Amino acid sequence: MSILDFFSSKPKFTSVTTPKTEVATERGARKYFKKLSHFTMPELCIELSHVRAAKYNLTSMPSGLNDFERTQALVADLNDKTLTICMVHFGKEIVIRVWQLDPRGTNTVIDRTDNVVAEQDLEPEQHGHELLYRLTEVFG
């Protein structure tokens, strides 16, 4: 990779098929937040779509007992990534306040809203945009 490739490289999005745990630690969460803060709006929408697709792929495929803990850790990480994206878009304070009132309910509303958006079979950027638009009711 040349120095020009480094400076002109496109953002690396979450893999929809092989996601990795990234935000399980405070350091990882800060690094992910910083990465997202440099994304354009279309890139943020694509990342959100990828995160949600990765979660769907993990939760819709049966996993063996050996993979259960690993899968649960990845799903938790993807939920945290979703909230982090919402923090970048809507603001940290509002997302934290809503989440603290009802953490499980917040994730459930995001999941249900994402399922409605997924029925539209949109391209990743449009999917993320529509999901953020609809989540304005929760965080707006």
Secondary structure by P-SEA (a helix, b strand, c coil): ccaaaaaacccccccccccccccccaaaaaaaaaaaaaccaaaaaaaaaaaaaaaaaaaaccccccaaaaaaaaaaaaaaaaaaaaaaaacaaaaaaaaaacaaaaaaaaaaaaaaaaaacccaaaaaaaaaaaaccccc
